[in-house]
Structure formats: structure tokens, C-alpha cells
């Protein structure tokens, strides 16, 4: 039997809320699963922005520390679940699963691990989500590409310069990296040079490097290939081309989002 828990989101930017809602919808393929709801009053659990004073205060006033995953620099007093930024959807799901186990008495939950209890094993961790880094100096372009990637269950992070990209790639691993060719005056490297840098300094990262550019002639694509990119896509992005790329990576489009669930995001 499917067991679904209701989760309210408190605080967060629009982009982070979209990422968390996509994470919750993706859990529909596993047990237990979670679905977003508009308010904390009708929720079983809460995901709260630890950097948002109003959200933290609401959790404390309603005494829901034991049902809340805090995300941010520091967890408030009494918190039982916390994860830092940048948001890691797989980590968030693990924290929610741990609270489900605690709420059910701390024993092995059949919904979390249908076979683990009978075999004496520990509940398996939730399946890891694929991750993507979008490198583009245009905030509008970042949002556009993110909106196309999130429905595929990807955890998306965006940066606006080559320096920020190098920093994030040194700290985190990604399954896909989308590089704009022209990264603006704030970047020491353009997309081609950044692609070469990644290939030279992080050859074992395993990330699929996708060059994205308004320049998409034959010579432009050759330059991208020589820089080491694994795929080259033109701007504006064509939905069918992006879909083929993601499907080649083994990703499947999740089922359509129900209207009431979309409103919660």
C-alpha cells in the first residue's frame, strides 16, 4: 500500500521552492513518498528555511521542531533534522525518511524497506537524484534552462561566472554541466576555456559537459568539440533536442504535476 506524507515549505526563494517541489514529486516513485501542501497546518512534516527568521519562529511557536527539516547555515535549538546549502534533494529525502522512522517508533518501517525488516537489514537510502550545474551570466537564461530540467527530476544549481563554476565543481560533483559560451565580463574564462579547464583539472568527474550558445554554426560546434564538450546545443534551446539528450542519460520525465500540488510550489 502506498504511504504518502504531506510536506509544507516555509521560506525559500522561488528557485529553491521549485527544486524542493520537484524533489517531493520525484519521491512518488518510492516508498514512502511525499507531496507538497500549501500550509503547515495540514502537513505531516515541514521543510523550513533556516535563514528566514519568520519561518524559524513559526516552527518554534507551533513546537514542530521534531517534524521539520531545516535548510541553511545553522539549525535552531531543538532541531532534529538539518542540511546545509546548497540544497541536496537526496539528503532532504533522507532526513524526511529518518523522521518517518522516528514518528513510527524508531523501528524498521515496512514502507521504507519492504524487504529489509524480513532480512534483518537496514532500510536502504533513497535513490540518488541526478544533479546539474548551469553556468550562464544571464539570470533569465538560468531560470529558463532550470525550468526545463526540473521536471526531469534533476537537482539544478546555477552560477553566473566561470570563477563560481570552478569553485562549485571543486566542492560538488554533478552529472551534467551546461556551459554558456559567452560568460560576460565577470568571468576570467569563457565557456570554451572553462570546458578545457574542467577536462584538464577534473578528468575523473564524470560530468557530461554540454555547451550552450547562440552561435551554432559548423565552426562553432567544431570549436566546442575541440574544447572537450560532450554535446553542443544552440540557443534558443529546442525542447526535442534537450529531451533526447536527457533520455540518453537514462532520465525519464516524471508524471504530470497535479494542479493542487503545483499550487503548493
SVG drawing of the C-alpha trace seen along z (x, -y; Angstrom):
<svg xmlns="http://www.w3.org/2000/svg" viewBox="-6 -43 51 55">
<polyline fill="none" stroke="black" stroke-width="0.4" points="0.0,0.0 1.3,-3.4 2.1,-5.7 2.2,-9.4 3.2,-12.2 2.2,-15.8 5.1,-18.4 4.8,-22.2 7.6,-24.5 8.4,-27.6 10.5,-30.4 13.0,-29.9 13.4,-31.7 11.2,-30.8 14.0,-28.8 14.7,-26.8 11.0,-26.1 10.8,-24.8 13.7,-22.5 12.2,-21.2 8.8,-20.7 10.4,-18.7 12.3,-16.6 9.0,-15.8 7.2,-14.9 10.1,-12.6 9.6,-10.7 6.3,-9.5 8.2,-6.6 9.4,-5.3 8.1,-4.4 7.3,-6.4 6.5,-9.3 6.0,-12.9 3.7,-15.6 3.8,-19.4 0.8,-21.1 0.2,-24.8 0.2,-25.3 1.9,-23.8 -1.5,-23.2 -2.3,-20.5 1.2,-18.9 2.8,-15.9 6.3,-17.4 7.9,-20.8 10.9,-21.9 12.0,-25.3 14.5,-27.9 16.8,-28.2 17.9,-31.7 14.4,-33.0 13.6,-34.3 9.8,-34.2 9.8,-30.6 12.0,-29.5 9.8,-31.4 6.7,-29.8 8.2,-26.3 9.3,-27.1 5.9,-28.7 4.0,-25.7 6.5,-23.3 7.2,-21.4 11.0,-21.1 10.6,-17.3 8.8,-17.3 10.9,-19.9 14.0,-19.6 15.8,-22.9 18.0,-24.0 20.6,-26.7 23.7,-27.8 22.6,-26.8 19.8,-24.7 17.8,-26.4 17.8,-25.0 15.8,-21.7 16.0,-20.8 16.2,-17.1 16.9,-17.4 19.2,-19.8 21.1,-20.1 23.3,-23.0 23.0,-24.9 23.3,-24.3 20.1,-22.2 20.8,-18.5 17.4,-16.8 18.7,-13.3 19.8,-14.5 16.5,-16.2 14.7,-12.9 16.9,-11.0 16.1,-13.4 12.4,-13.1 12.7,-9.3 14.6,-9.4 11.7,-11.5 9.2,-9.0 11.0,-6.2 11.2,-8.2 7.5,-9.0 6.7,-5.3 8.7,-4.4 12.2,-4.1 11.8,-0.6 12.2,0.6 9.3,-0.8 7.9,1.6 7.0,-1.3 10.7,-2.4 12.1,1.0 9.7,3.7 12.3,6.5 14.8,5.1 12.8,6.0 12.4,9.6 16.0,9.9 17.3,8.1 19.0,5.4 18.9,1.6 16.4,-0.4 18.0,-1.4 18.8,-5.0 16.5,-6.8 17.7,-6.7 20.2,-9.5 19.0,-12.3 20.8,-13.4 22.4,-16.8 23.0,-19.6 25.1,-22.8 24.0,-25.6 26.8,-28.2 25.3,-31.3 25.8,-35.0 22.1,-35.6 19.7,-35.1 16.9,-34.8 18.7,-32.0 19.4,-30.3 15.8,-30.2 14.7,-29.1 17.0,-26.2 16.3,-25.3 12.5,-25.2 13.3,-22.7 15.4,-20.5 13.5,-20.4 10.5,-18.3 13.0,-15.6 13.9,-15.2 17.2,-16.9 18.6,-18.9 19.7,-22.1 22.2,-24.7 23.0,-27.9 26.1,-30.1 26.9,-33.3 30.6,-33.2 33.5,-30.9 35.0,-31.5 31.9,-30.5 31.7,-27.4 35.2,-26.3 34.5,-26.8 31.3,-24.7 33.0,-22.0 35.8,-21.7 33.2,-21.2 30.5,-19.1 30.1,-16.6 27.4,-16.9 26.0,-14.6 25.5,-17.3 27.2,-20.7 25.6,-23.2 28.1,-25.9 27.2,-29.1 30.0,-30.1 29.8,-33.8 30.0,-34.3 30.4,-38.1 32.9,-40.5 32.7,-39.0 34.3,-35.7 38.0,-35.1 37.2,-32.2 34.6,-31.9 32.7,-28.7 35.2,-27.1 38.1,-27.8 36.1,-26.6 35.3,-23.4 39.0,-22.8 39.8,-23.7 37.3,-21.0 38.6,-18.4 42.2,-19.1 41.8,-19.5 38.8,-17.3 39.1,-14.5 37.5,-11.9 34.5,-14.0 32.3,-12.0 30.1,-15.0 28.6,-15.4 29.7,-18.8 27.0,-20.4 27.9,-23.6 25.0,-26.0 25.4,-29.0 23.5,-31.3 26.4,-30.6 25.7,-27.2 27.3,-27.1 29.6,-24.2 32.7,-26.0 31.3,-26.9 30.4,-23.2 33.9,-22.2 35.4,-24.6 33.2,-23.1 34.3,-19.6 38.0,-20.6 37.4,-22.2 36.2,-18.8 32.4,-19.3 30.3,-16.1 27.3,-17.8 26.6,-21.2 23.2,-22.8 22.0,-26.1 20.0,-28.9 17.1,-29.1 17.0,-25.6 14.9,-23.2 12.7,-21.0 13.1,-17.9 16.9,-18.2 17.1,-18.6 14.7,-15.7 16.8,-13.4 19.9,-14.4 18.3,-13.8 16.9,-10.4 20.3,-9.3 21.4,-9.9 18.7,-7.5 16.4,-10.1 12.6,-9.8 10.1,-12.6 8.1,-12.3 4.3,-12.2 2.4,-15.5 2.1,-17.5 -1.4,-17.7 -2.9,-21.2 -3.2,-21.4 0.4,-20.2 1.7,-22.8 -0.1,-25.5 1.9,-24.4 5.2,-25.3"/>
</svg>
